[in-house]
Amino acid sequence: MAEGKPRAKRAPSEMDLRVASRLREARHAQGMTLVELSGRLGVSHQQLQKYESGANRISAGMLYDVAELLHMPLADFFGAEHPSRDDQVSRLRRAAHRIVDAMSDAELVKVVKVLQALDE
């Protein structure tokens, strides 16, 4: 049985590092700890730290899950411009999403009624 050549470890690209940096920035903007976000993603906090430092590349599927949990567009991880999350309204919308996601059904019904009353 022939042994295969060991795979050379490829250094992270500029884009890998940009995604890593934006992941860390987005987590901080949400006020989430490594432990909190990693638990919601189903990975160890050490693995998430490696994603954020660029030591390990994040898969497309994992990045999609991160974007969903942080309520941000995937494009924000890749764009050359500062991502839209720097916009105050975008930050407020993400914070509201996070609060709503943590509510019980009964609490959500009450909040919707309040919002409907404000909209009238």
N, C-alpha and C positions, 0 to 999 in steps of 0.2 A: 504494500500500500504506500503510495507516494504521498509525501507531506506537501501541503500547499505552502506557498510563500506567505509569510506574515503580512497582514495588511498594514501599510504605512498610515500613521495617523496624520490626517490632513489638518493643517492649521485653520482656525476659523477665518472666514472671509470677512471683508468689511461689512457685508450685509448681515452675516451671522452676529457680528458684534453690535450692529445697529439694533437688530431685533432683541438681543439680550438686554441692551441698555433701555430700550423702550419698555420691555417687560418689567424691569425693575422700577422704572419711573411710574408706570401705570399702577403697579401694586402699591407703591408709596402714595400716589395720588388718591387711591381708594382707602388709604389708612389700614391696609391689610398687612399682617405679619407673614413671614415666610411659612410659618406653621399653619396659619389659617388658609392661605391660598393653596399650599401643597396638599393639605387635607381635602379640600374641595376638588382638587385635581386627581387625587388618588396616587400621588407620588410622595416620596420622602422630602422633608425640607432641605436635605442635603442635595437632592437631585435638582430641586427648584433653584437652589443657590448656584449650582453649576450651570443651569440654563441662563440665569441672570448675569453670570460672570463671563459667559461665552465659552466656558471650559467644555461644555457639552452642547451640541446643536439640538434645538427643539424641533420635533417632528411637525409636519403640517397639521396632523390631527390634534396634537397637543396644543399647538398655537391657536387653532380654531376654538378649542375648549377654553383656553385662557381668554380669548377675545370675548367669548360668550359670557364667561363669569365676570369679567370686568366691564361688560356692556360697552365695548368699543369696536369700531370697524377694524377688520384685519388690515386694511390699507394703512392704518396708523402705525403699524409696526415697520412698514417698508418705505414710506415716503421720505423724500429728501428734506421736505419742509418739516417744521415742527408739527407734530400731530395735532389734530383738532381738539384733543383732550385738554390742551392748554387754554382753550376757550372757556370762560367762566360758565356759560350756559351748558356746555357739554359736560363739565365737571358736575354741575348741579343735577343734570339728568342722570348721570351714572350713579350719583349718590342716592337719588330717588329710587332708581331701579334696585339698588342694593337693599334699601329699606323695605321696599315692596316685596322683594323676594323673601325677606325674613318674616313677613307678616303671616298670621293665620288667615284662613278664609273669612272669618267673622270680622277681623280687623280690616281686611281689604274692602269688604262691603261698606264699612263705615267711612273709610277714606274716600271711596268712589262717591258716596253720597255727598260728602263735604265738597269734593271737587265739582260735582254736578251743580251744587248750590252756588258755588263761586262763579261758575260759568254762566249762570242765568242773569 
